[in-house]
Amino acid sequence: MGQQPSHPKLKMFNDPVYGFITIPSDIAFRIIEHPYFQRLRRIKQLGLSHLVYPGALHTRFQHSLGAMHLMTEALDSLQTKGYDISKHEIEMAEVAALLHDVGHGPFSHALENSIVDGINHEGLSLLFMHRLNNIFGGDIETAIEIFKNNYPKKYLHHLVSGQLDVDRLDYLKRDSFFCGVAEGIVNNDRIIKTINVLNDNIGIDAKGMYSVEKFIIARRLMYWQVYLHKTVLSAEALLIRILRRAKFLAGNGEKLFGTPSLLFFLEHRINSESFLTDPTVLERFANIDDFDVFTSVKTWANHPDFILSTLSRWLVNRELYRVEMQPDPFENSYVENIRDSLYNIFPIRPEEADYFLFTDVTSNYSYDPFDNRISILLKNGEIMDLTEASGLFNLTIMTGPDTKYVLGYPKKIKYMKNSP
């Protein structure tokens, strides 16, 4: 018998954003087939954003495939411009893009802020990559080096994680598509066709500058229109507090409903060290998805604990916190007035008030000129930073943080005017 081809079947996905996406390599196919990656089918890309935009039900699985597809397109564009990129480097960059979000937990960042301490989804993605590398006999070692920015060709990492990376290019277009908003529509084709390598970083030819300007503006608009929409923040804050209350009760011996893997994280204090010292912790995390969490929340809505049942019922029925947002901090007296009102409505102690009242500050950088800056290659061969080449981005609002202060409280409290 002759040697079997490394890729026995041409595998494709019919993607609503790009059309047909072809799996580019055998190793990418094997990763997609693995349960670690299949889990992403059961994790929504935008967490609880569907409570605002009903169409936002797409998954991390779809987004990861999209990032891989754009990586393929970007590297093909660079090769046509004469850059020497080997087949192995292409495959490994595609794998790094494919796995960049494999460590995401259910409902976006809710678990990072409630039942797992000291490790974010990037750190978890790296742990999953190392585990997969062991499973596949070291076949994705180079992808890990690219992901960690340890590979000599730094621009490969910047395509995975940078200010003009395939992650952002995909999620802006994909999220705007599924949410039904126009703010995130960007010309990915134009950007990818004009992409270049400048000083070992990802830059853009001058003729693509206006498309990059639109990309930066789209990112800013999408953050306030979708990702940091006040109702989305309200829902996420509610889920975080539900999980914290469940973890508090479980830590005090209360028997709760939950899948075995979710209960493990509720009943034990899990931090970054736990993942390194106990291999089963990552396996348990890999068994948690949106269904584990929301099924538990539905059941907890009937739990005898007042706080857990009330918050859970609110989330199930979309009775979310009222949220106020403003550019300046809220007056302490205003916040305390709301806190005092809680005690007249809910049977809670002072130390439990934070389950019903929250303050936060959130910032969005449209473009950070100090972090992997986007360079423009002018027609005369000169290289300039985006902020210098484009008069549009001399505006402070585009290069500095856009910050808003957030206050949330139950709608049962009579609406109170913003603080002076």
C-alpha positions in Angstrom: 0.0 0.0 0.0 1.2 3.5 -0.8 1.7 6.1 1.9 -1.5 7.6 3.2 -1.9 11.3 2.6 -1.4 13.4 5.7 -4.8 15.1 5.1 -7.1 12.3 3.9 -10.1 14.6 3.4 -10.6 18.2 2.5 -12.5 19.6 5.5 -14.4 22.8 5.2 -16.8 24.8 7.4 -19.5 27.0 5.9 -19.0 30.2 7.8 -21.7 32.9 7.7 -19.0 35.7 7.7 -16.4 34.4 5.2 -18.1 31.6 3.4 -16.2 28.4 3.2 -13.2 28.0 5.6 -10.8 25.3 4.8 -8.9 23.5 7.6 -5.3 24.2 6.4 -3.4 21.4 7.9 -3.5 18.0 9.5 -2.5 19.3 12.9 -5.2 22.0 12.8 -7.7 19.2 12.0 -6.6 17.1 14.9 -6.8 20.0 17.3 -10.3 20.9 16.1 -11.4 17.3 16.7 -10.0 17.3 20.2 -12.5 17.7 23.1 -10.6 20.7 24.5 -11.5 22.6 21.3 -14.9 21.1 20.8 -15.8 22.6 24.2 -15.7 26.0 22.5 -18.9 25.1 20.7 -20.6 25.3 24.0 -19.3 28.7 25.0 -20.8 31.8 23.6 -18.4 34.4 22.2 -20.2 37.3 23.8 -21.3 35.8 27.1 -24.5 37.5 28.2 -24.7 40.0 25.4 -27.6 38.1 23.9 -29.7 39.7 26.6 -29.3 42.9 24.7 -28.7 41.7 21.2 -30.8 38.5 20.7 -28.7 37.4 17.7 -25.4 37.3 19.7 -25.5 33.5 20.2 -22.3 32.7 18.2 -19.5 30.8 19.9 -15.8 30.8 20.7 -15.6 27.9 18.3 -16.7 30.0 15.3 -14.5 32.9 16.3 -11.4 30.7 16.6 -12.0 29.2 13.2 -12.3 32.7 11.8 -9.0 33.8 13.4 -7.3 30.8 11.9 -8.8 31.6 8.5 -7.6 35.3 8.7 -4.1 34.1 9.7 -4.0 31.9 6.6 -5.0 34.9 4.5 -2.5 37.3 6.1 0.4 34.9 5.7 -0.5 34.3 2.1 -0.5 38.1 1.5 2.9 38.4 3.1 4.3 35.6 1.0 3.1 37.3 -2.2 5.2 40.3 -1.1 8.3 38.1 -0.9 8.5 37.3 2.8 10.2 33.9 3.4 7.7 32.0 5.6 8.1 28.3 5.7 5.2 25.8 5.6 6.0 24.8 9.2 5.8 28.5 10.3 2.5 29.0 8.5 1.0 25.9 10.1 2.2 26.9 13.6 1.0 30.5 13.3 -2.4 29.1 12.2 -2.5 26.8 15.2 -1.6 29.7 17.5 -4.5 31.7 16.1 -6.8 28.7 16.4 -5.9 28.1 20.1 -5.6 31.7 21.2 -9.0 31.5 23.1 -9.1 27.9 24.0 -8.7 28.8 27.7 -11.9 30.9 27.8 -14.4 29.9 30.5 -18.2 30.1 30.2 -19.8 33.5 29.8 -16.6 35.4 28.9 -14.7 36.6 31.9 -17.3 35.8 34.6 -15.4 32.8 36.0 -12.1 34.7 36.1 -13.7 37.2 38.4 -15.6 34.8 40.7 -14.5 31.2 41.2 -10.9 31.1 39.8 -8.2 33.3 41.3 -5.0 34.7 39.8 -5.2 33.3 36.3 -6.8 34.7 33.2 -8.0 33.1 30.0 -4.6 33.8 28.3 -2.8 31.8 31.0 -5.3 29.0 30.7 -5.0 29.0 26.9 -1.2 28.5 27.4 -1.9 25.6 29.8 -4.2 23.9 27.3 -1.6 24.4 24.5 1.1 22.7 26.6 -1.3 19.8 27.4 -2.2 19.5 23.7 1.5 19.6 22.8 2.1 16.6 25.0 -0.9 14.8 23.5 0.4 15.4 20.0 4.0 14.5 20.7 5.5 18.0 20.6 3.9 18.9 17.2 2.8 22.4 18.3 5.9 23.5 20.2 6.6 26.2 17.6 3.0 27.5 17.9 3.5 27.9 21.7 6.7 29.8 21.1 4.8 32.1 18.7 2.0 32.5 21.2 4.4 33.4 23.9 6.4 35.8 21.6 9.5 33.7 22.0 9.8 32.9 18.3 12.5 34.9 16.3 10.0 36.2 13.8 8.1 38.5 16.2 5.6 39.6 13.6 4.0 36.1 13.7 3.1 36.8 17.4 1.8 40.2 16.6 -0.6 38.7 14.1 -1.9 36.5 17.0 -1.9 39.2 19.6 -1.3 42.8 18.8 -3.2 46.0 17.9 -3.8 44.8 14.4 -4.2 41.0 14.9 -6.4 38.4 13.4 -8.3 38.1 16.7 -9.6 41.7 16.6 -10.1 41.6 12.8 -12.4 38.6 13.2 -14.3 39.5 16.4 -15.2 43.0 15.2 -16.7 41.8 11.9 -18.2 38.6 13.4 -19.7 40.3 16.5 -21.2 43.1 14.5 -22.7 40.6 12.1 -24.4 38.5 14.8 -25.5 41.5 16.9 -26.9 43.2 13.9 -25.0 46.5 14.4 -23.0 48.3 11.7 -20.4 49.9 14.0 -18.0 46.9 13.8 -18.0 46.4 10.0 -14.4 46.7 8.8 -12.7 45.9 5.5 -10.7 42.9 6.5 -9.8 42.1 2.9 -8.3 45.5 2.3 -6.4 45.4 5.5 -5.0 41.9 4.9 -4.0 42.8 1.3 -2.1 45.8 2.4 -0.5 44.2 5.5 3.3 44.4 5.8 6.2 43.6 8.1 7.9 46.8 9.4 10.7 46.5 11.9 9.6 42.9 12.7 6.1 44.2 13.6 2.9 44.1 11.7 2.3 47.3 9.8 0.4 48.5 6.8 1.0 50.0 3.4 0.0 53.6 3.0 -2.9 52.6 0.7 -4.5 50.7 3.5 -4.3 53.5 6.1 -7.9 54.6 5.8 -9.1 51.0 6.3 -7.0 50.8 9.5 -8.5 54.2 10.6 -11.9 52.6 10.2 -10.8 49.6 12.1 -9.6 51.7 15.1 -12.9 53.7 15.1 -15.0 50.5 14.8 -13.2 49.0 17.8 -14.0 52.1 19.9 -17.6 52.1 18.8 -18.1 48.4 19.3 -16.8 48.6 22.9 -19.4 51.1 24.0 -22.1 49.8 21.7 -21.7 46.1 22.5 -18.9 44.9 24.8 -19.3 47.6 27.5 -23.0 48.2 26.9 -24.4 49.1 30.3 -27.0 46.3 30.2 -24.3 43.7 29.3 -22.2 45.0 32.2 -25.3 44.6 34.5 -25.9 41.0 33.5 -22.2 40.1 33.9 -22.0 41.8 37.3 -25.1 39.8 38.3 -23.6 36.5 37.2 -20.3 37.2 38.9 -22.2 37.8 42.2 -24.3 34.7 41.8 -21.1 32.6 41.4 -19.4 34.3 44.3 -22.4 33.6 46.5 -22.5 30.0 45.4 -18.8 29.7 46.2 -19.3 31.3 49.6 -22.1 28.9 50.5 -20.3 25.8 49.1 -17.2 26.9 51.1 -19.3 26.8 54.2 -20.6 23.3 53.7 -23.8 24.1 51.9 -24.8 21.4 49.4 -25.6 23.0 46.1 -26.8 21.6 42.8 -24.2 21.6 40.1 -22.2 19.4 37.7 -19.2 17.7 39.4 -16.7 19.9 37.6 -18.5 23.1 38.5 -18.9 22.0 42.1 -15.2 21.3 42.3 -14.4 25.0 41.6 -17.1 26.2 44.0 -16.0 23.9 46.9 -12.3 24.5 46.5 -10.1 27.6 46.4 -8.5 27.3 42.9 -5.7 29.6 41.8 -2.9 29.5 39.2 -0.8 27.3 41.4 -3.6 24.7 41.5 -3.5 24.3 37.8 0.3 23.7 37.9 0.4 21.2 40.8 -2.7 19.2 40.0 -3.2 18.0 36.4 -6.9 17.1 37.1 -7.7 20.8 37.7 -7.3 21.6 34.0 -9.4 18.6 33.1 -12.2 19.7 35.4 -12.0 23.2 33.9 -12.3 21.7 30.4 -15.6 20.1 31.4 -17.3 23.4 32.3 -19.3 25.3 29.7 -22.2 27.7 29.5 -24.7 24.8 30.1 -23.1 23.8 33.4 -23.4 27.4 34.7 -26.8 28.4 33.5 -28.5 25.1 34.4 -27.1 25.6 37.9 -28.3 29.2 38.0 -31.8 28.0 37.0 -31.8 25.5 39.8 -30.4 28.0 42.4 -33.4 30.3 41.7 -35.3 28.0 44.1 -32.5 27.7 46.7 -33.5 28.6 50.3 -30.6 31.1 50.6 -32.3 34.5 49.9 -29.3 36.1 48.2 -28.5 33.2 45.9 -32.1 32.5 44.9 -33.0 36.2 44.4 -29.9 36.9 42.2 -30.4 33.7 40.2 -34.1 34.4 39.6 -33.2 37.9 38.4 -30.7 36.6 35.8 -33.0 33.8 34.6 -35.9 36.3 34.1 -33.7 39.2 32.9 -34.5 41.4 35.9 -31.1 43.1 35.8 -29.5 45.8 37.8 -30.2 49.4 36.8 -26.9 50.8 35.7 -25.7 54.3 35.5 -22.6 55.4 33.7 -20.8 58.7 33.7 -17.3 60.1 33.0 -16.6 61.1 36.6 -16.7 59.1 39.9 -20.0 58.9 41.7 -20.3 60.9 44.9 -19.8 58.8 48.0 -23.0 60.2 49.6 -25.0 59.2 46.5 -23.7 55.6 46.6 -24.3 55.4 50.4 -27.8 56.7 50.0 -28.5 53.8 47.6 -26.8 51.4 50.0 -29.0 52.5 52.9 -32.1 52.0 50.7 -31.1 48.4 50.2 -31.6 47.6 53.9 -35.2 48.9 53.8 -36.1 46.5 50.9 -34.0 43.4 51.3 -33.4 41.2 54.4 -29.6 41.5 54.2 -26.7 42.5 56.5 -24.3 45.3 55.7 -21.6 42.9 54.6 -24.0 41.5 52.1 -24.9 44.8 50.4 -22.2 44.3 47.7 -24.3 41.5 46.2 -27.0 44.1 45.3 -24.9 47.2 44.7 -21.7 47.5 42.7 -19.4 50.3 41.5 -16.8 49.9 38.8 -14.6 51.8 36.4 -14.1 50.6 32.8 -11.7 51.9 30.2 -11.3 51.4 26.5 -8.1 52.1 24.5 -9.0 52.6 20.9 -5.3 52.7 20.0 -2.4 52.6 22.4 0.7 54.3 20.8 3.0 52.7 23.4 2.0 49.1 22.8 3.0 47.3 19.5 2.3 50.4 17.5 0.8 50.2 14.0 3.3 51.5 11.5 2.5 52.9 8.1 4.9 52.3 5.1 4.7 55.5 3.0 5.2 55.5 -0.7 8.6 57.2 -0.3 9.8 54.3 1.9 9.5 56.2 5.1 7.9 54.4 8.1 5.7 56.4 10.4 3.5 55.6 13.4 -0.3 55.6 12.7 -0.7 58.7 14.9 1.8 60.6 12.9 0.7 59.5 9.4 -2.9 60.1 10.0 -4.2 63.5 11.1 -7.3 61.8 12.5 -5.4 60.1 15.3 -3.8 63.3 16.6 -7.0 63.4 18.6 -6.4 62.6 22.3 -9.6 60.6 22.5 -8.2 58.0 20.1 -4.8 57.5 21.8 -5.8 57.8 25.5 -8.1 55.7 27.6 -11.9 56.4 27.3 -13.0 55.9 30.9 -16.5 55.6 32.4 -17.6 55.0 35.9 -20.3 52.5 36.5 -22.9 52.1 39.3 -25.5 49.3 39.5 -28.3 48.6 41.9 -31.7 46.8 41.9 -34.5 48.3 40.0 -36.7 48.0 43.1 -34.9 51.0 44.4 -36.6 54.1 43.2 -34.7 55.7 40.3 -32.2 58.2 41.7 -30.7 61.1 39.7 -27.1 61.0 38.9 -24.7 62.4 41.4 -23.8 66.1 40.9 
